[in-house]
Amino acid sequence: MKISIIGAGAVGASCAEYIAIKNFVREVVLLDIKEGVAEGKAMDLMQCAYLNSFNTQIKGVTNDYAATSNSEVVIITSGIPRKPGMTREELINFNAGIVSEVSKNIIKHSPNAIIIVVSNPMDSMTYLVHKTTKLPKNRIIGMGGILDSARFRFRLTEALDCAALDIEAMVIGGHSDKGMVPLLSKALYKGTSVESLLTKEKASEIVEATKVGGATLTKLLGTSAWYAPGAAVSELTKAIVLDAKKMFPCSAMLENEYQLSDICIGVPCVIGKDGIQQIIELELNQYEYEKLKESAEIVRKTNNFLN
């Protein structure tokens, strides 16, 4: 099975590394428009094969979409990363044209591919890929909610001083600082509600820290994060390839789920070989539902710039 990654920057290379290390595909193609970058990163990663015990073949190419032909999954990381002080929404003028052109090339060479969108602003870029390609809605998936949920789990693990694998937590809504909806009411520590273990002040602090998780890292690093995004993409890709039917919060095109339509936004999705196999409608409390509606309005305002 072949997986292609469009964009060999830090996030794209991290995606390739984690996918290769997990050893669930035969080939990864890394494509970039800058001469030699994808080839160099692919070579560097392949020199880790023995050291990290993987058999995946990683190939780098410069703007050669023919090399991506017949990919089962294609991951779009193209575009400029966020800089300190820049919102994901401000990226849209730079990244929309890039993502639109990339989408056309993907469909030309891999018409049956499932597309994973990572480029920011992610919900709007996922919506753009839908409008550009006209693919069935199950075959286009925005990654953001998986990453946001991982950041939520990190904050809860930190506060409770517990093992990360003991925490279940989910973030829905838009992949933006103002749009995220961390579902504190559904977060569990080994089956126990985390709300019963935290003060209201601490719980509120965790929610707010989660919402600015990406901006916090951008301020520290001077650019967007790459390790956790790469790991999130690899888990989503693995669920598709292995038909795992795992539930992840992903940006999906809604058709009246959660009373929302013609919008891509983060909701729980069952992921398998066909991409999004089912959208799960959780029972939200009134506060969470109102926050989701607010988040949808933020996403729609960003989508308006696409027109």
C-alpha positions, 0 to 999 in steps of 0.5 A: 500500500502506498501513502503520499504526503504533499509537503515535506516541511517539519509536519510532513516529514514528521508524518512520514517518520511516524508512519514508517516507524509503525510499519503498516504500509509498504511505501511512503512518497514525500513530495515538495515543490522545493528542489531536493528537500523531499529527497533529502528528508526521505534519504535521512529517514531511510538511514533510520530504517535499521536503527528504528526497525522499519521496512517501509520504503520512503521516497522523496520527489520534487513536484512529481505527482506521477510518483504519487499515482494510485496512492490509497491515502494522500496527506496534505500538509502544504502551505506556510506554517503559523508564525507567532501572533498569527491566527490560523484564519490569517493563513487562509490567503496564503494557503487556499490557492496552494491546497486547491491546486494540490487537491486537483493534482491528487485526484488526477493521479489517485482518483480513489484516494482518501485525503487527509487535510492538515494544512491550516486553517484546517476546517476551511481547507477541508471544506475547500478540498470538498468543493474542489474535488467533489469527492464523497464526503467520507473520503476527505478528513480534516485531522485537527480534532485528534491533535486538539484531543491529544493536547487536552489529554496532556493537560489533564495528565499533567494536572492529575499526575497520571499516566497518559493512557489512563485518560479519555478525553475529546475536543470537538468544534473548530481547530482554532483557539476560539473554536475548540470545544473540550468536552470536560463533561465526558473526560474520564480518568480510568472510568472516573469523571475528571470533573470530580477530581478537579476544582472548577478553577483548575478545570477551567484553566485546563480547558483554556490551556487546551484551546491555546495549545497550538499558539503556546507552542508557536510562541515557544518554537517560533513556528507550528509544532510538528511532533504531535501533528505527525503522530496524530496523522499517523494514527488516523492513517493507520486506522484507515489502512488497517480498517480499525474502525477507531473513533477520532474527532475529525473535521467532517462535512456535516449534513444536518448532524448536530443541526449543522450543514455545509460545513466541515468541523470537528466531530467524533467519527468512526474511521476505517478503510472507507475513511469516515464510516460513521459520524457519531452524534454525542449527547451534549449538554446545553453549554457544549452545544452552544459552544459548538454552534459558536464554533461553527459560526467562526468556521463559517466566517473563515470559509467566507474568505474562500469565496 
